[in-house]
């Protein structure tokens, strides 16, 4: 395969203009247009096709200490994405290779291969590599098997159950022989959980008392709680955990747009009384074990035991902010992905 250099083209990239208070808006971003430069030896160019939209992205915009540094003012917005190599001077990433990596919100990304994974589009479509076979799927897998210590016969409760991580976590729970209860917003999402994904019960947090609904759905209590939302829902579930229960803190989407810190759970003493544990989960702690999760998840996909639903939003990088806000409006079911519609007048870089 001959090594190729990029032709004449420009790269549009979305940068952080100012830190938002509450929801992101047009003032949060600015777009820069930069020429695509010739590649040095050992580097390659990726034409981005799909960008992952994740709740944690909102946290990355705050200038606070976290598991990764915040996105700096003027920096390209951090994002995981998939795309195709269109020019290469790297022997392991020839032109035509499909890849996943931290490419940012940009039409093109240059890389030396560090942290980049080759993906197989014949195994699953590109968006699935951002969902069930990507970080959300692996988060669900390790969150349940490692942090949650899920066992057959456990009662598993999942908040944000119709989202990218929650929907996969619930299906894994069923595959592992557990009773699975999902908490989601709206009758359509709840019906999807029970009718298509096989959850044993679904609770609509927008209707009635979560405490009462949870007592009905889980009369024997909760053994594992996979928390994606925090807030009042976390408090409700803490009130009904069993002895030696495990609470997996994966996310707190209900809090990410808050302009001031929210109070902690008022029922935290349940952890003491029930001798339970509550532990945070960061998927980057499992980097060296990603192949293990992908093998298990892809096997379940092939066997039909796992349904991977993707909510595709078509647009350009300028639509990233509006697409991100869909998460906080509860407008998505399954994994939310921005499918880039490149400018057809642009010359492909090859």
C-alpha positions in Angstrom: 0.0 0.0 0.0 1.7 3.3 -1.1 2.0 6.0 1.5 -0.2 8.9 0.6 -0.1 12.6 1.5 -3.2 14.7 2.0 -4.3 16.9 -0.9 -5.3 20.5 -0.6 -8.2 20.8 1.9 -9.3 22.5 5.1 -10.3 21.1 8.5 -13.1 22.7 10.4 -12.8 22.2 14.2 -15.1 23.2 17.1 -13.3 25.0 19.9 -14.4 26.1 23.4 -14.9 29.8 23.4 -16.1 30.3 26.9 -17.2 28.1 29.8 -21.0 27.8 30.0 -23.2 28.4 33.0 -26.0 25.8 32.8 -26.7 24.6 29.3 -24.3 25.1 26.4 -25.3 27.6 23.8 -23.9 29.2 20.6 -21.7 31.5 22.7 -19.9 28.4 24.1 -18.2 27.6 20.9 -16.3 28.9 17.9 -15.3 27.2 14.7 -11.8 27.5 13.2 -10.8 26.5 9.7 -7.3 25.3 9.3 -5.4 23.8 6.4 -4.6 20.1 6.5 -0.8 19.9 6.6 1.4 17.3 5.0 2.0 14.3 7.3 5.2 13.5 9.0 6.5 9.9 9.1 4.6 7.7 11.5 1.4 9.8 11.3 -2.0 9.4 9.5 -5.1 11.4 8.9 -8.7 10.3 9.8 -11.8 11.7 8.2 -14.4 11.7 11.0 -17.7 10.2 10.3 -19.5 9.8 13.7 -18.9 11.6 17.0 -20.0 10.2 20.3 -22.3 12.4 22.4 -21.9 11.6 26.1 -23.1 13.2 29.4 -19.6 13.5 30.7 -18.8 16.0 28.0 -20.7 18.7 29.9 -18.5 18.1 33.0 -15.4 18.5 30.9 -16.4 22.1 30.2 -16.2 23.1 33.8 -12.9 24.3 35.3 -13.0 21.8 38.1 -10.8 18.9 39.2 -11.9 15.6 37.7 -10.6 12.3 36.3 -9.5 14.2 33.1 -8.4 17.8 32.8 -11.1 20.3 31.7 -11.2 21.3 28.0 -9.2 24.5 27.9 -10.4 27.8 26.4 -9.5 27.7 22.7 -9.0 24.0 22.6 -10.8 21.6 20.3 -13.7 20.0 22.1 -12.8 16.6 23.4 -14.8 13.7 21.9 -14.5 10.1 20.9 -15.2 9.4 17.3 -14.9 6.9 14.5 -13.7 7.5 11.0 -11.6 6.3 8.0 -8.0 6.8 7.4 -7.7 8.9 4.2 -3.9 9.6 4.2 -1.1 7.7 6.0 2.6 7.5 6.6 2.1 4.9 9.3 2.5 1.2 8.4 -0.1 0.0 10.9 -2.9 2.4 9.7 -3.1 2.2 5.9 -5.5 4.2 3.9 -9.0 2.7 4.2 -8.6 1.5 7.8 -11.6 2.3 10.0 -10.6 3.5 13.5 -11.9 4.7 16.8 -10.1 7.3 19.0 -10.2 10.6 20.9 -10.3 12.6 17.7 -12.3 15.6 19.0 -15.1 17.5 17.4 -13.4 18.0 14.0 -13.9 17.0 10.4 -10.4 15.6 10.3 -7.9 14.4 12.9 -4.2 13.6 12.7 -2.7 10.9 14.9 0.4 8.8 15.6 -1.8 5.9 16.5 -1.5 6.2 20.3 -4.9 5.3 21.8 -6.4 4.6 18.4 -8.2 1.3 17.9 -8.8 -0.4 14.5 -12.5 -1.4 14.2 -14.2 -3.9 11.9 -17.2 -2.3 10.1 -18.2 -5.8 8.9 -18.8 -6.8 12.5 -21.0 -3.8 13.3 -21.8 -0.4 11.7 -19.6 2.5 12.7 -22.1 4.0 15.3 -22.2 0.7 17.2 -18.5 1.1 17.9 -19.4 4.3 19.8 -22.1 2.5 21.7 -22.5 -1.2 22.5 -19.0 -2.0 21.3 -17.5 1.3 22.5 -17.0 3.0 25.8 -20.7 2.9 26.9 -20.9 -0.9 26.4 -17.6 -1.4 28.2 -18.7 0.9 31.0 -21.8 -1.3 31.4 -19.8 -4.5 31.3 -17.1 -3.5 33.8 -19.6 -1.6 36.0 -21.6 -4.7 36.5 -19.0 -7.5 36.5 -16.3 -5.7 38.5 -17.6 -2.8 40.5 -21.1 -4.2 41.0 -20.1 -7.8 41.4 -23.4 -8.8 39.8 -24.5 -12.4 40.5 -27.2 -14.6 39.1 -30.5 -14.0 41.0 -29.6 -10.4 42.0 -32.1 -7.7 41.6 -30.5 -5.0 39.5 -31.9 -1.5 39.2 -30.6 1.0 36.6 -31.4 4.7 36.3 -31.1 6.4 32.9 -32.0 2.9 31.7 -33.0 4.0 28.1 -29.6 5.7 27.5 -26.4 4.4 26.0 -25.0 2.8 29.1 -28.2 1.9 30.9 -29.8 0.0 28.0 -26.7 -2.2 27.6 -26.3 -2.7 31.4 -29.9 -3.9 31.7 -29.4 -6.4 28.9 -26.2 -7.7 30.4 -28.1 -8.1 33.7 -30.7 -10.3 31.9 -28.0 -12.3 30.2 -26.4 -12.9 33.7 -29.7 -14.2 35.1 -30.8 -11.2 37.1 -34.1 -9.5 37.7 -33.7 -6.1 36.0 -35.7 -2.9 36.7 -35.1 0.2 34.6 -35.9 3.8 35.6 -36.5 6.1 32.6 -38.5 9.1 31.5 -41.8 8.6 29.6 -44.0 5.7 28.7 -42.4 5.1 25.3 -39.0 4.6 26.8 -40.4 2.3 29.6 -42.2 0.2 27.0 -39.0 -0.1 25.0 -37.2 -1.4 28.0 -39.7 -4.1 28.8 -41.1 -5.0 25.4 -37.9 -5.0 23.3 -35.0 -5.3 25.7 -36.6 -7.7 28.1 -36.4 -5.8 31.4 -38.6 -7.3 34.0 -40.1 -3.9 35.0 -39.7 -0.2 34.1 -40.4 2.8 36.3 -41.4 6.1 34.7 -39.8 8.7 37.0 -42.0 11.4 35.6 -45.1 9.7 37.0 -45.9 9.3 40.7 -43.7 8.2 43.5 -40.4 6.4 42.6 -40.3 5.0 46.2 -43.7 3.3 45.8 -43.0 2.1 42.3 -39.7 0.6 43.4 -41.3 -1.2 46.3 -43.7 -2.8 43.9 -41.2 -3.7 41.2 -38.5 -4.9 43.7 -40.4 -6.2 46.7 -37.3 -8.1 47.9 -35.1 -5.0 47.8 -32.2 -4.0 45.6 -28.9 -5.9 45.4 -27.1 -3.8 42.7 -27.9 -0.2 41.7 -26.3 1.2 38.6 -26.7 4.9 38.9 -26.5 7.2 35.8 -28.5 10.2 37.1 -27.8 11.0 40.8 -30.1 13.3 42.6 -33.5 12.3 44.0 -33.5 9.0 42.2 -30.3 7.9 43.9 -31.8 8.8 47.2 -34.9 6.7 46.5 -33.0 3.6 45.6 -30.7 4.0 48.6 -33.7 3.7 50.8 -34.4 0.2 49.4 -31.0 -1.5 49.1 -30.4 -4.9 50.7 -27.7 -6.0 53.1 -24.3 -6.0 51.2 -25.8 -4.2 48.2 -23.5 -2.6 45.7 -24.1 0.9 44.3 -22.2 1.7 41.1 -21.8 5.4 40.5 -21.4 5.8 36.8 -22.9 9.3 36.2 -25.1 12.0 37.5 -26.7 13.6 34.5 -29.4 15.3 36.5 -26.7 17.5 38.1 -24.4 18.4 35.2 -26.1 21.6 34.2 -26.5 22.8 37.8 -25.0 26.2 38.4 -24.3 25.4 42.0 -23.3 22.2 43.9 -26.2 20.0 44.8 -26.5 18.4 48.3 -25.4 14.8 48.7 -27.9 12.0 49.2 -29.9 12.3 52.4 -30.3 8.5 52.8 -26.6 7.7 52.7 -26.8 6.1 56.1 -28.5 3.2 54.4 -25.0 2.3 53.2 -24.0 1.9 56.9 -27.1 0.1 58.1 -27.1 -2.3 55.2 -23.3 -2.7 55.1 -23.4 -1.8 51.5 -20.8 -0.2 49.3 -21.0 2.7 46.9 -18.1 3.0 44.4 -17.3 5.3 41.5 -16.7 3.9 38.0 -14.3 5.5 35.4 -14.0 3.4 32.3 -10.4 4.6 31.6 -9.3 2.5 34.6 -9.9 -0.6 32.4 -8.0 0.4 29.3 -5.8 -2.8 29.3 -9.0 -4.9 29.5 -11.0 -3.3 26.7 -10.5 -6.4 24.4 -12.1 -8.6 27.1 -15.2 -6.5 27.1 -15.4 -6.1 23.3 -15.1 -9.9 22.9 -18.0 -10.5 25.3 -20.2 -7.8 23.9 -19.6 -8.7 20.3 -20.4 -12.3 21.1 -23.7 -11.3 22.6 -24.4 -9.1 19.6 -23.7 -12.0 17.1 -26.0 -14.3 19.1 -28.8 -11.8 19.2 -28.7 -11.5 23.0 -27.9 -7.8 22.8 -29.8 -5.0 21.0 -27.7 -2.0 20.1 -30.0 1.0 19.4 -28.5 4.2 18.1 -30.1 7.7 18.0 -28.4 9.4 15.0 -28.4 13.1 14.7 -27.3 14.3 11.3 -25.4 17.5 11.0 -22.0 19.3 10.9 -19.7 20.1 13.8 -21.6 23.3 14.3 -24.5 21.2 15.5 -22.6 19.6 18.3 -23.9 21.8 21.0 -27.5 21.4 20.2 -27.0 17.6 19.9 -25.3 17.5 23.3 -28.3 19.3 24.8 -30.6 16.5 23.6 -29.1 14.3 26.3 -30.3 16.7 29.0 -33.7 17.0 27.5 -34.1 13.2 27.6 -34.7 13.3 23.9 -32.6 10.3 23.0 -33.3 6.6 23.3 -30.1 4.5 23.1 -26.7 5.8 22.1 -26.7 9.4 20.9 -24.3 10.0 17.9 -23.7 13.0 15.7 -23.4 11.7 12.2 -21.3 14.2 10.3 -22.6 15.5 7.0 -19.4 16.8 5.4 -19.6 19.7 3.0 -20.0 18.0 -0.4 -18.0 20.8 -2.0 -14.9 20.0 0.1 -12.2 18.0 -1.6 -11.7 14.7 0.2 -8.3 14.4 1.8 -6.5 11.5 0.1 
